[in-house]
Amino acid sequence: MNKNYSVGFDEAINLGFSLVTTKPHLEWVSLFDALGRTLACEITCKKNLPSYNNAALDGFAFKYQEDLSELHIKTTILAGMVVEPSLGENECYKIMTGAKIPDDADTIVPFEDCSSYDETQVVLSSFMKKGNAVRLKGEEERVGSLLLEKGICLSSREIALLASQGISMVQVYKKLHIAVFSTGDELKSPWELASEDEIYDINALALISLLAEHGFEAHYCGVIPDNLGAAIVYFERMKQYDVLLTSGGVSMGEADFVERALLANGFVASYHGINIKPGKPTMMGKMGETIVASMPGNPLAAYTNTFLFLIPLLKKLQGQIKFNFEEINAQNSEHFTVKSGRVNLVLGHFSEGTFHVFDKNKYGSGMVKPLINSNALWVSDEISTHVEAGEEIKILLL
């Protein structure tokens, strides 16, 4: 494929998704290890929620009828107790939150709503509602209903629901095997000493951290020197991974050893170049069954393009059903300009419904500070030239 094959923003997104042709293998994990994992099967309700009628609060349980005013306390029911129906006329149970309600009671009045009460008697207020403070068996979920869809990324909330069903092991997709590395003889790892003629490898650790923030573990594989032969051998060893994420060595005019080394290992590019700023040189394709995402060397461009083009792809590859970013509405705080004829990625800070562009959109793709001071990203269309103060825009949260 011609390395100058450049595509538009939306086409790059779709071409990336088209690389996802398989799903990971399945495995069983303990519920204690299920956080952040992708559910590989549907979960249906096996135990009614709640599984019995129970008290929503502390109070007195009785059989509702009009004109009740004074009740005798038959017995006290604590959570975990099972009491057989035994109410006589004008009698009630003293009951605690979560306790099972006997079948001869259908209403609960909380302690604080009673006119008065002691250890044996309760004086009710004039206003009572039948069914008050009673949580009915199966009112939240009934046996047989769908609780969780396949492809859900499990958060603590879904784990709570699984625990409610007595589930201790759950079937999930195996984690993706991801390798991250950088290119360039001038790069040094953070634990090495860098001279004035060398720079530290920002991208690898930044991108590994970005992936981790979205639930993906990645292995740091170091820096590949600017040597075609060494790169060919290196990529040959990388075919064991599901995804390779590189940065640097793909810009037009740079030494193109990254693409050449990939091609020597059977790489087929889906695109090389996106009509955006920053990050135009981005390349994506497949080397056998391994998806390869090659980002620009500039830190800001590598970060934003990994966020936009790779994170959704990884979510889909992991088997998740929700993989696209959700845009939110924001009001732009001050006028800024963008260049038409391309998509512009504009960083800023979002707070209290307002988007504050970073430094009037006057910064370079080799910078790091715009990332530090931003928590949001605006993606323009190709015809916009500016955004006015007070204008409503749609943004993505980083």
N, C-alpha and C positions, 0 to 999 in steps of 0.2 A: 504493500500500500504506500502511496505517496505520503511522505512525512508532513507535507504541507496540507494534509486533509484536515481542514478546520471546520468546526460546526458551531451552530448557535447554542445558546444556553439550554433551551428546552430539549434540543436534539441530544446534547451531551448527557442530560439526565436520563432520557429514554434509552440511549445506546448503552449507558451503564447498567440500567436495569435488565437489558436484554442479555447481558453476560451471565445473569443468574439463571442457570438451567437445572440446578440440582438443589436438594436440601441436605443438611448434615445428617449423619447417622443418629440413631436414637440411643438413649441411655436412661437408666433409672437413678434418681438421686434422692437423698433424704430431704425431708421438708426443711431441715435445718440448713441445707446447702442449696436451696432452690431459689433464693433471692437473685433476681436479675436473669434467671434462666428463661428460655422460651418453651412454653408448654407445647408438647407434641401430640396431645390428644384432647378431645373434649372431656369436660368434667360435668357429670349430671348429679343432681341432688339424690343422695342415698338416705339422708336423714332430714326430716322436716325441720325447718327453721322458723320459730323455735320448735323443739320436739314435743312440747306439752304446753298447755295453758299456764302462764306464769305471771307473777306480779311485776309491774313496771316500776313500783316504788313501795316504800314501807307504808303500811296502813291497815285497814280493816276490810276483809272480804266477806260479802254477804250476797244473798239472793235478792235482786232488785224487785221492789214493789213500791207503789205509791204510798205516801203518807207514813213511811217509816220514820221514826224519830229517836227511839232508844233501843239499843241492842245489848245483849249479854255476850260477853266474850267466852266462847266455848273452849278454845285452846290456841296456842301460839304455834305457827308454822315457820320454820327457818328454812333457808335455802338448803336443798339436799334431802329434806324430809318428804316422805310420802304419807299423806294423811287421808284415810278413807272418808267419804262424805258422811257427816254426822250432825248437820245443823238441825236444830229444832226451830220452832216458831220464835221470831225475834232474836235470833242468835247470829253471831259472826265469828270469823277467825281473825286473830291478830297475825299478820303475815309480813314477811320481810321481802325485800327486792330479790327477784329471781326465783323465789320459792314456787313450787307447783301448786296450782289452785285446784282444790277438790271440785268435782263436777257439780256440787250443789251450790256453788257460788259463781256469780257472773259479773260482779261489780266490786271495785275497790275504792274506798275513800281514804286519801292520805291523812296522816295524823294531824297535819296542820289545818286541814279543812273541816275538822270536827269542831262542834261547839265546845265539847269537853269530853274527857275520857279519863278512866283510872284503870286499875288492874282487872276490873271485872265488868265495867259498864262503859258504853260509848253513847254520847248524845250527838246525833247527826245534825248537820246544818239543814236549812230548808231546801237548798238546791243540790240535787244529785243527778247524775247522768248515767243511764244504764250502760254497762260495759266499760266504765271509766277505769283507766290504768290496768287493763287486762291485755296481755300480749297473747294472742290466740295461736294455737298450734298451727304451724305451716303458713302463717300470715306473710312471712317474708319470702320463703321458698318452700315448695312442696316436692315430695319425692317424684323424681322423673323429669323435673324441669332442668333446663340447661343453665349451669352455673358459670362456666368459663369456656370460651372458644379456644380451639387449637390455634396456636400462633400468638397467644398473649404473652407479653414479657411480664414475668411474675414480680410484683412489688410486694411490700409488706401487707398491703390490703388484700391482694389475692391469696397470700399465704394464710391470712386470718380466715378467709372463707374455706380454704382447703382444710385447715385445722378443725373447723366446725363440723366437717364431715368425717373426722377421725382418720384422715389420710396422712400417712407417715412417709410414704414414698410416692414420687410423682415422675411420670415419663416426660423427658425433655429432649431437645436437640443438643447434640454435642457442641461444645464451644468451638468456634472457628479458630483455626491455626493461622495466625497472622504474623508476618515478619516485617519489621520496619528498619530501614537503614538509609544512610545518606551517601552522597558521592562528592568527591573533591579532595585533592591532595592538601589543600589549605586548611581542612577541617581537623580539629582535635576534639576528642571526647572531654567532657567537663572535668574528669579526674586527671587529665594530662596537662602539662605545662604548655601554654601557647605563647609563641613569640609575637612581636608586633606585626610580623608578616603572616601570621596564622590567625584563624578565628575558631571559636568554639562551635560545636555542632548544636545549634539551637533546635533544628527541625525534628530530629529523631525523638528527643525527649518530650518536646511540645506535642508532637503528633501521637506518641504513645499515651500521653496524659489525656489528650482529647478523646482518643478511642476509649480509654478507661472511663471517662466521664459518661460515655454513652453505653457502657456495659461490655466493652470488648477488651480482652487481654491481648497484648502483642509482645513479641520478643524483640529486644534490641539486638540487631546483628552488626552494629558498628558502622564504619565508614569504608566504602569501596574506593580504592585509589583510581585516579584517572588513567586506567590502563585497560585497553580492550581485551587482551588475553586474560588478565586476572578477572575482569568482569564476566567474561564468558564462563569461566570455571565456577565463579561464584554463583551465577544464576542457575547453573546446572544443579548445584546442591540445594537450591531453593524450591525445587519442584515438589517437595514434600508438603509445602504450605498451601493453605486454601487461598490466601491473599498475600501479595507482596506490595508494600507501600514504600516507594522511593521518593527522594527529593533531590533535585539538582541534575544537571547533565542532559536536560531535554530541551533547552531553549534553542531556537533557531540561531545559528551562528556560533553556539557553543560546540565543543567536541561532542559528537553525537554517539559516543561509545555506549551509552545506556541502551538506546534503541537498537544499535547494531549488536550488542551483546545479547539482548533479548531475542532479536531475530535469529541469531545463531542457535538459539534454544527453542525455536518453533513458535515464537511470539507472533500473534496476529493482532494488529491495532484496530480498535473500533473507531478511534479518532486520535489525532495528534494536533491539538490546538482548539481553543474555544474562543469565541468572539466576546471576550470579557476583559475587564481590568479590575483588579490585578489577576494574574494567573493564566494568561493566554497560552503558554506552552504546555499546559496540562495534557497528559496522554493516558489513555486507558485501553486495555485489551486483555487477551488471554494468552498464556503460555501453557499449552496443553489444557489441563483442567484448572490451572492456577490463574486467578484474576490478578492482573498487574495494574496498579494505579501509580503513575509517575507524576509527581508534583514539581512545580518550579522550585528553584533553590532559595528564592527570597522568602524569609520566614512568614511574613504576613500573607503572601500569596499561597504558600504551602498550607498554612493553617485554614484560611477561609475556603480554599478549594477542597481540602479534605473534608471539612465540615459540610459543604454543600453537595459534593458529588460522591463522596465515598461513604459517609455515615449512613445515608438512606439505603445505599446499595448493600452495605453490611447487614443492616437490619432485615432486608428482604432475603439475603443469602442465609441468614440465621433462622429463617422460617417465620419471622414475625409478620403479622397481618397489618400492623400499623407501622409503616416505614417512612412515610413522607412527613416533612416538617409542617407544623401548623403555623400559619401566619396570624398575627394579631394586629389589630388596628391601633394606630398611634397618630398623634398630632405632631407635625414637625415644628420645632421650636424656632429655627432661624433659616433664612434663605441661604441656599448653597447651589453651586452649579455642578453639572456633570457633562461629559462629552457624549454627543449623540453618535449613532452609527455602531454602537456596541452596548453590551450590558455592563453596568457599573456596580461594583460591590462597595457599599458605603457603610463604614463603621460608625457607631455612635452609642450613646448611653440612653437607656429607656428607664424612666421612672414616672410614676403617677400619671400614666397615660400619654407621656410626651417623649418624643425622640429628639435627643440633642446630638447633632452631628459632631464628630471629632474634628477639631481644628479646621472647621469650615470645609472639610473634605480636601484639605491640602496636606497630603502626606504621601510617603513613598512605600512601595511594596517590600522594601528591604528593612523596614522599621519593625520594632517590637512594641514600642510604647502605645501605639493605637490599639493594640489588642488588650493591653493592660487596662486601658481606660474605657473600654467598650464592653457592653453586654448584649448588644443588638446589632443586626445587620439589615440594611435595606438593599434590595436587588432591583435595579432600575429596568425599564424596557430599553429598546435600542433607539427610540425616538426622543426621549426626554432630554432636555438641556438644563433644567433647573428644577428645584423644588422650593415653593414659597413658604414663608413663615405662616403657620396656622393651617397648612394643607394637610389633609388626611392621607396617610400612607399606610401600607401594610409592611410589617417588619417580621424578622425572625429573631428569636432570642438565642443567644449563644450559650 
